[in-house]
Amino acid sequence: MQVTAESARPPVVRVHKLVKRYGGFEALRSVTLDVHEGEVVAIIGPSGSGKSTLARCIHQLESIDGGAIYLDGELLGYRRYGGHLRALGERAVAQQRRHLGMVFQQFVLFPHLTVEENVIEGPIRVLGDSPSDATKRARHLLGRVGLADKLQAYPQQLSGGQQQRVAIARALAMRPRVLLFDEPTSALDPELVGEVLDVVGDLARAGKTMIVVTHEIGFAREAASRVVFMEAGRIVEEGPAHTTLAAPRTERLRTFLSRVI
C-alpha cells in the first residue's frame, strides 16, 4: 500500500489476523484491516462472506477465536497479564463499547419511548449527561437527520427510513469514536433507502470515522473513501472506493460487481 500522511498515522481501528469460528465453520480467516481517522470504509461482498461478522466482532457483540482488535491502540476485549491474555468482564467490555456506535439492520428502538426519549436514554443512563444537556444534543442530532418535527412521535408512527434515522441519531448521541453500520438499509423498502444513505453520506462528508457493511454499491462508490471486498471470510481486495470499483484488480471482484450492478 502506498504510504500517505493518512496511512502513516496510527489507525483508529486495527484488526490483526482476526479469526472467528462457529463450531467447525471459520467465518473469519486471519482478517487484517486498519481504519484511520476520518475514513469511511465500505465492506462489500456476497452473503456469507463475513462482512457482518467482522462488524459484530469489532463491536464486541461476538467473541473472537484468534487475532486481536485495537481501538486507538487499546486492545479490545482482553487485557495482557505478563505474556497471557485474559478476557475482560462485562463491565469493562461495556466501557470499551461506548466508543463504538452501532447501527443495525433492524432499528431496535424502544416502542414505549418517544423519538426524543429514545435518543436521550443512553447519554443520561450510560454517559451520565444531565437531562437538559442530553435533550439539547438529541434535538440537534434529530434536526441533523431531518427529524426535528418528530421529537414526540413514537416509533410505530414513523416509516422504516425515519426509524433508521432515529437509530443513527441515537448512536451519534453516545459520542462514539467510530460508527459501525451493519447493512443499515437492508430492512427498508426500496423507496426509503435513499433517505438513510443521504444521512450516512452527510456524516461521511463531515469527517466521521465509519465502517459500513453494505450491499449498496452506488453508496460505497460515492460516500466511502475505501472499499473492502470480502469472500469466504477473507479480504480479497481493497483500495480507494472510486478506482477499486471502477477497475477491480481481481477477477472475483469483477465478477461480483457484474452481478450486483
C-alpha positions as CSV (number, residue, x, y, z in Angstrom):
1,M,0.0,0.0,0.0
2,Q,1.3,3.5,-0.8
3,V,2.3,5.4,2.3
4,T,0.3,8.6,2.7
5,A,0.0,11.1,5.5
6,E,-3.2,9.4,6.5
7,S,-1.8,5.8,6.5
8,A,1.3,7.0,8.3
9,R,-0.8,7.9,11.4
10,P,-1.7,5.2,13.9
11,P,-5.1,3.7,12.9
12,V,-8.2,4.4,15.0
13,V,-9.3,0.8,14.5
14,R,-6.8,-2.0,13.9
15,V,-7.9,-5.6,13.2
16,H,-5.0,-8.0,13.2
17,K,-5.2,-11.6,11.9
18,L,-8.8,-11.9,13.2
19,V,-10.3,-15.4,13.4
20,K,-13.9,-16.2,14.2
21,R,-15.3,-19.8,14.2
22,Y,-18.8,-21.1,14.7
23,G,-18.2,-24.8,15.5
24,G,-16.2,-26.2,12.6
25,F,-17.1,-23.2,10.3
26,E,-14.4,-20.5,10.1
27,A,-16.4,-17.3,9.4
28,L,-13.3,-15.0,9.5
29,R,-9.9,-16.3,8.4
30,S,-7.0,-14.1,9.6
31,V,-8.6,-10.8,8.6
32,T,-6.3,-7.8,8.9
33,L,-7.7,-4.2,8.4
34,D,-6.7,-0.7,9.5
35,V,-9.2,2.2,9.6
36,H,-7.8,5.7,10.0
37,E,-9.2,8.9,11.3
38,G,-12.0,10.3,9.1
39,E,-12.0,7.3,6.8
40,V,-15.3,5.7,5.6
41,V,-14.6,2.1,4.9
42,A,-17.3,0.2,3.0
43,I,-17.3,-3.5,3.3
44,I,-18.9,-5.3,0.5
45,G,-19.2,-8.9,-0.7
46,P,-21.6,-11.8,-1.2
47,S,-23.9,-13.2,1.5
48,G,-21.9,-15.3,4.0
49,S,-18.6,-13.6,3.2
50,G,-18.1,-12.5,6.9
51,K,-18.9,-8.8,6.5
52,S,-21.4,-8.6,9.3
53,T,-19.4,-10.9,11.5
54,L,-16.4,-8.6,11.2
55,A,-18.5,-5.6,12.3
56,R,-20.0,-7.5,15.2
57,C,-16.6,-8.7,16.3
58,I,-15.3,-5.1,16.3
59,H,-18.2,-4.0,18.4
60,Q,-17.6,-7.0,20.7
61,L,-21.0,-8.5,20.1
62,E,-19.2,-11.6,19.1
63,S,-16.2,-13.3,20.8
64,I,-13.1,-13.9,18.7
65,D,-11.1,-17.1,18.4
66,G,-7.8,-15.6,17.3
67,G,-6.0,-12.4,16.5
68,A,-6.8,-9.0,18.0
69,I,-8.8,-5.8,17.6
70,Y,-7.5,-2.4,18.8
71,L,-9.2,0.9,19.2
72,D,-6.7,3.8,19.4
73,G,-4.1,1.3,20.4
74,E,-6.1,-0.2,23.2
75,L,-6.7,-4.0,23.0
76,L,-10.5,-4.7,22.9
77,G,-12.0,-7.5,25.0
78,Y,-8.8,-8.6,26.7
79,R,-6.0,-7.4,29.0
80,R,-2.4,-8.6,28.9
81,Y,-1.0,-10.1,32.1
82,G,2.6,-10.9,31.5
83,G,2.6,-13.0,28.4
84,H,-1.0,-14.0,28.7
85,L,-4.4,-12.6,27.7
86,R,-7.3,-12.5,30.0
87,A,-10.8,-11.8,28.8
88,L,-12.4,-8.6,30.3
89,G,-15.5,-8.7,32.3
90,E,-18.8,-7.4,31.0
91,R,-18.5,-4.0,32.7
92,A,-15.1,-3.4,31.2
93,V,-16.3,-4.5,27.8
94,A,-19.3,-2.2,28.1
95,Q,-16.9,0.7,28.8
96,Q,-14.9,0.0,25.7
97,R,-18.1,-0.5,23.6
98,R,-19.2,3.1,24.4
99,H,-16.6,4.3,22.0
100,L,-18.0,2.3,19.1
101,G,-21.5,3.2,17.9
102,M,-23.5,0.6,16.1
103,V,-26.5,0.9,13.7
104,F,-28.1,-2.5,13.0
105,Q,-30.2,-3.8,10.1
106,Q,-33.3,-3.6,12.4
107,F,-34.0,-0.4,14.2
108,V,-34.2,-1.7,17.8
109,L,-36.0,1.4,19.1
110,F,-37.8,1.3,22.4
111,P,-41.5,1.3,21.3
112,H,-42.8,2.8,24.6
113,L,-40.5,5.9,24.3
114,T,-40.8,8.9,22.0
115,V,-38.2,9.6,19.4
116,E,-36.5,12.2,21.7
117,E,-36.6,9.8,24.7
118,N,-35.0,7.0,22.6
119,V,-32.1,9.3,21.8
120,I,-31.5,10.7,25.3
121,E,-31.8,7.4,27.1
122,G,-28.2,6.3,26.6
123,P,-26.5,9.6,27.3
124,I,-28.3,10.0,30.6
125,R,-28.1,6.4,31.8
126,V,-24.7,5.5,30.5
127,L,-22.7,8.7,30.0
128,G,-24.1,10.5,33.0
129,D,-25.3,13.5,30.9
130,S,-27.8,15.8,32.6
131,P,-31.3,15.6,31.1
132,S,-31.1,19.2,29.8
133,D,-27.7,18.6,28.0
134,A,-28.9,15.2,26.6
135,T,-32.1,16.8,25.3
136,K,-30.3,19.7,23.7
137,R,-27.9,17.3,21.9
138,A,-30.8,15.0,20.9
139,R,-32.7,17.8,19.3
140,H,-29.6,18.9,17.4
141,L,-28.9,15.4,16.2
142,L,-32.6,14.8,15.2
143,G,-32.5,18.0,13.3
144,R,-29.3,16.9,11.6
145,V,-31.1,13.7,10.4
146,G,-34.2,15.6,9.3
147,L,-36.5,14.6,12.1
148,A,-36.8,17.9,14.1
149,D,-40.6,17.7,13.7
150,K,-40.8,14.1,15.1
151,L,-39.5,14.6,18.6
152,Q,-42.7,13.5,20.4
153,A,-43.6,10.8,17.9
154,Y,-43.4,7.1,18.8
155,P,-41.5,4.6,16.6
156,Q,-44.7,2.9,15.3
157,Q,-45.8,6.3,13.9
158,L,-42.7,6.5,11.7
159,S,-41.7,5.0,8.4
160,G,-38.8,2.5,8.4
161,G,-36.5,5.1,6.9
162,Q,-37.4,7.5,9.7
163,Q,-36.9,4.9,12.4
164,Q,-33.4,4.1,11.0
165,R,-32.6,7.8,11.1
166,V,-33.6,7.9,14.7
167,A,-31.3,4.9,15.3
168,I,-28.4,6.8,13.7
169,A,-29.1,9.9,15.9
170,R,-29.2,7.6,18.9
171,A,-25.8,6.1,18.1
172,L,-24.3,9.6,17.5
173,A,-25.7,10.8,20.8
174,M,-23.3,8.4,22.6
175,R,-20.4,10.4,21.0
176,P,-18.7,7.3,19.6
177,R,-15.1,7.4,18.3
178,V,-16.2,5.2,15.4
179,L,-19.6,4.5,13.9
180,L,-20.4,1.0,12.6
181,F,-23.2,0.2,10.2
182,D,-24.4,-3.3,9.6
183,E,-26.5,-3.2,6.3
184,P,-28.4,-0.2,7.5
185,T,-30.8,-0.2,4.6
186,S,-31.5,-4.0,4.2
187,A,-34.7,-3.9,6.2
188,L,-36.1,-0.9,4.3
189,D,-38.5,-0.7,1.3
190,P,-36.6,0.4,-1.8
191,E,-38.1,3.9,-1.8
192,L,-36.8,4.6,1.7
193,V,-33.2,3.6,1.2
194,G,-32.1,6.9,-0.2
195,E,-33.1,9.0,2.8
196,V,-30.9,6.8,5.1
197,L,-28.0,6.8,2.7
198,D,-28.2,10.6,2.4
199,V,-27.7,10.8,6.2
200,V,-24.8,8.5,6.2
201,G,-23.3,10.4,3.3
202,D,-23.6,13.7,5.2
203,L,-21.7,12.1,8.1
204,A,-19.0,10.9,5.7
205,R,-18.6,14.5,4.3
206,A,-18.4,15.8,7.9
207,G,-15.4,13.5,8.5
208,K,-16.9,10.9,10.8
209,T,-14.9,7.7,11.0
210,M,-17.2,4.9,9.8
211,I,-17.2,1.2,8.9
212,V,-20.2,0.5,6.7
213,V,-21.2,-3.1,5.8
214,T,-23.4,-2.5,2.7
215,H,-24.8,-4.1,-0.4
216,E,-25.4,-0.6,-1.9
217,I,-22.5,-0.4,-4.4
218,G,-23.5,3.1,-5.5
219,F,-23.3,4.4,-2.0
220,A,-19.9,2.7,-1.5
221,R,-18.7,4.4,-4.6
222,E,-19.9,7.9,-3.7
223,A,-19.5,8.1,0.1
224,A,-16.7,5.7,1.0
225,S,-13.1,6.6,0.9
226,R,-12.1,3.0,0.8
227,V,-13.8,-0.2,-0.2
228,V,-13.0,-3.7,1.2
229,F,-14.3,-6.8,-0.7
230,M,-14.7,-9.9,1.3
231,E,-15.4,-13.5,0.3
232,A,-15.3,-16.7,2.4
233,G,-14.1,-15.0,5.5
234,R,-11.2,-13.3,3.8
235,I,-10.4,-9.8,2.4
236,V,-9.9,-10.5,-1.3
237,E,-9.3,-6.9,-2.5
238,E,-9.3,-3.4,-1.0
239,G,-8.4,0.1,-2.2
240,P,-9.8,3.6,-2.9
241,A,-13.5,3.3,-3.5
242,H,-13.7,5.0,-6.9
243,T,-10.8,3.3,-8.5
244,T,-11.3,-0.1,-7.0
245,L,-15.0,-0.3,-8.0
246,A,-14.3,1.2,-11.5
247,A,-11.3,-1.1,-12.2
248,P,-11.0,-4.1,-9.9
249,R,-7.7,-5.9,-9.8
250,T,-9.1,-9.3,-9.1
251,E,-11.4,-11.4,-11.3
252,R,-13.5,-12.3,-8.3
253,L,-14.5,-8.7,-7.6
254,R,-15.1,-8.0,-11.3
255,T,-17.5,-11.0,-11.4
256,F,-19.2,-9.9,-8.2
257,L,-19.8,-6.3,-9.4
258,S,-21.1,-7.6,-12.8
259,R,-23.8,-9.5,-10.9
260,V,-24.9,-6.8,-8.5
261,I,-24.7,-3.6,-10.6
